[in-house]
Each structure stands twice: as structure tokens, then as C-alpha cells.
């Protein structure tokens, strides 16, 4: 029983939801770049290697965030703050995941994939988690960079070079994260304030944040349909993403008219939930868009 609890605690340390969500974008990036010409050995190695690197980054982030996680309601039950795991155990576990993941990528993918994986780790763990998240309202921007790197790693693993398709895919994921995270920050703003994390709704206010959500939602839609005009996807992808994106923009626009905290929170939860639908559909369409009519 004790062994099971320890194994489960280390598994939860990797933030499975975050890890798997990022791995989906790795897969989507690979399949977008492959455009139907999938090399399965490379695909498998990329998926496994990036899963381990992302899980390591999440584990290190949990270790670094122990002081603020014990304050916030949504994070205070994490194994990193519940006393189930020692500090040395978390560091060792995270280091092993990172080492194995990077070795897999080095042996069975290409140098660009290794570079993007290392860059994503550094930006997420150190530039975002250890530094900007705690000190600046621009922490979300840094975090959005790290969150957009997995799709880039998947893309270069399949294509082997940087091109306009990679840049557009990066921007799609970069812009998506602002409405997603700002929505969470709105309905969790009291928790972030208590933890002294300078997220936008706490520092600039909710109305200011809603305007930013609206702008970034539009930028997401524009970048997502740009793949078709650039020749990387076809018209089924374009139609699906245009309809889905228009629905998200409409929901974001409704937030501009809100005036009180109760309505803010309800609207922000709807925005967040719809952002999950958007990313899931996006990953599917990126994967099959190049081979559909």
C-alpha cells in the first residue's frame, strides 16, 4: 500500500493533465509536418522522449512551487506539498525523467528536436516557473512561449528544418494560451493574490484582462486559419477551425459587456472550458488537416 501511494504520488508530480495535453500538441505538430508521410519509429521516439521531458519539467515546477502551491486551493493537495515526497526524491525523479527523455530524442530523432526540447524545459522551469511567474505580469507571456515549444519540437522531428509552417503552428499555440490562462486567473484571482503571484487580473483588473482575452482569441483564430492559406492544410481544416474559432471569439466578446464579479467568474469558467474543446479539436485537425480535402 505504501509503495502504491509513493508511485501514485510521483505520477501526480508530473501533472498528468498538463503533460498529456502538451504531448497531444507534440503529436499534432509531428503529423502536421509529416502530412501523411509518417515514419513510425521517429514518431514513437519523439512522443516518448517529449513525454518524459515534459513530465520532468512539470515535476521540477511542482518542486519549485511548493511555497505557493500550499496557499492556493487548487494546488494545495499536490504531492509536492502534502508531505508524501521528499525534496531529494522529487529532484532525483525529475532528473531521471529528463535524462532518459533527452537520450531518447538524441538517439532517435534529430538535433533540432533535442534543441527545442531543451529550450522548452529551460523556459518553463527556470524562466517561467522560477523567475517571471513570481515577479512580473509578463510571466504568462514567458509561459506561453514554453507551452508553444512542444508543437514545434514535434514539427521539426518530422520535417527536420524550420519553415513557415512551424512558425504558424508555434503562434497558434502561443496565442491560445492567453485566453486559456487569463480565464483561469480571473476566477482564481483571489488565490493568486493570496500567493502574491502578479497575474494580469490581480495587477491590472478584470476588465483590462477581458480585453486582452478578446484580442488574443482573435489572434488565435487568424493564426489557425493561416495554415490553409500558407498551403499546409486544406479546406476542411479551414472550415472547422473558422467555425470553432468564431464561436470562441463570440464568447470572448460577450465578456466585454460584463460589469460585476459574479458574472466575471461564470464567464471566465465558460471561456476556460471552451478553450479545452478548442485545443482538442485543433490537435485533431492539425493531425488530419493536411490529408483531408
Secondary structure, 3 states (H helix, E strand, C coil): CHHHHHHHHHHHHCCHHHHHHHHHHHHHHHHHHHCCCCCHHHHHHHHHHHHHHHHHHHHHHHHHCHHHHCCCCCCCCCCCCCCCCCHHHHHHHHHHHHHHHHHHHHHHCCHHHHHHHHHHHHHHHHHHHHHHHHHCCCHHHHHHHHHHHHHHHHHHHHHCCCCHHHHHHHHHHHHHHHHHHHHHHHHCHHHHHHCCCCCHHHHCCHHHHHHHHHHHHHHHHHHHHHHHHCCCCCHHHHHHHHHHHHHHHHHHHHHHHCCCHHHHHHHHHHHHHHHHHHHHHHHHHHHHHCCCC
